[in-house]
Amino acid sequence: MDLVITQELARAESQQDAASLERAYQLIKSANLGKSEFDPTESFSPDLFVLCAEQALKMGRPGMSQDCIQMYFKVKGPVTQFLGRAHLCRAQLCAPKSTEDMGDFENCVTQYMKTVNFARGEPRYHFLVYNASVLYWQMVRPFLKPGYRRHLIPSLSQIVNVLNQIEEEDKDWRAELMLELLECYLQAGRKEEAAEFCATAAPFIRAHAPRRYQQVFARMVRHGLTGELQLKEETRTSAGLAVTFHINSLQARLDKNDLPEDIPGILREAYEDLGRGSHQRVPSAAEDQILLLFELAHLSLTLKCEEVCSDCLSDLKKMDSKDPGELIETECLECALEALRLEQKIKIYTREAVETQLTVIQRLDLALQRAVRLGEPRVTHVVCSTQWNACLPLLQHNLRHHLRKPLTNIAEALETVDSLMVPLRCQVHMEVAHIEEDADRLEPAMEHLRKAMLLDSLGLYQDGLRTAFNRLRLCTMLYQTPERAEDKATMAIEQAKKALAKDSVRKKRALLVNAGLALAPDTFQVVLDSENEAKGARALPAGATQPHTVQGRPRPHASEPTRP
């Protein structure tokens, strides 16, 4: 029977045959219940539960996988690699759907840790530690957005430690996880632990993954994880590290809003240091130089140093790269530099400057389409960031209608790659919602606000987003009256705002009066009464006084004859 089930599972895997998987599953269930169509006394391997569960997961049958795993743990089979694989299946089955599912996250992490702890003591099972680390990293990707990395520190640090203990052969993978753990410490504000971890991670990365050392060196400089003298000593051995030191020293000062006076001189020194390493003919050195040129150029743009940025752009063009991603990035840099040169003119919104800026935006929109077709998320991020910066000056009420298409394309491109740049995505959706509302496209505007609320992981805009969404929802209620007084007031205010110029002032006033009465009926009525009294006083002839209301009939004025 084991052979028949194994053959069905093999056929399901090789041919992606759902029928074979179903037959294997039914045979396994029958055998587990002792009702097999084969010899009921024939032995049945519990390993088949896990093999079927794994295949069901691959073919999108989580219910079947869950059932097989439950049957496996009920029979309490021998302790083999399949125990660890069963925990991996369980972890994937309970993976959190979003960053809000912290209960599922903790449960999932527990299952991965069970696999790691089970496999770490037996060399023949060490491959399970590696598999668990890969699957774990895929699971935690949503938690890499701002504000959530701190949740990864306990589990990720344990995985990194175990990979080091078993001396995992894939040293580049270990270096990558070390860099990510370092970033988790930094984003969580745990600088002392970051420095302590960096003291052991940096030598390992330098020795076994030298291409990644520049990244850890950059963090050491920017966050002051190591003494400055030691960092400067390292720059003497590498022009690339010297440039990285200058760039990240400035970034650190920029983070603290404490920039030095001689910014152009420091950027120029970094550019000249980069030129010292340009004579190397090693392909990896050339790639590193291109990356540093881009990094230095973007920092020069941020610090508005046009000359150094222009020199970096010129060097990039001279390299005559054939890589389509680098060509797109070079074009983005060229557009950003042109926008910087327009900055003073765009501040006063001259017609020529606005038209030139729109031309830059149109050019970047075409570059974004090429980046999406290329399918490299990093390039897509570069174009989207450049395009967003180019759009910012034109987000005025009377100009932003020009940006509907480019901003929508940014939102769609970042959504396609499931970008972790969630603050940018949130802001883009907010602006597109404004543009859609300006054009009275309320349903699309509400959809963009929904997405913005989901992306606002730090809660920076939640109150404003909810208020705007509720306001638009009320605008769509043409033939309904809201129950809440606040909603009634909001609806009246929106109707007054959208009143046409030809509509009478009395009509608009009536709407605003309704809003005031809905929000504070007693207090606002006092204001209306006072206004009416004032109007009455202004309407009386000169020398007349306002009559006072008393119990009974009003007193006659002095000018009126009294009746006998």
Helices and strands as residue ranges (DSSP letters): H 2-15, H 18-33, H 47-58, H 62-75, H 81-93, H 102-119, G 123-125, H 126-139, G 141-144, G 149-152, H 153-165, H 171-187, H 191-208, G 210-212, H 213-222, H 228-235, H 239-255, H 263-276, H 283-302, H 306-318, H 324-341, H 343-347, H 351-374, H 377-391, G 392-394, G 400-403, H 404-416, H 422-438, H 442-455, H 462-475, H 485-497, H 505-519, H 521-539
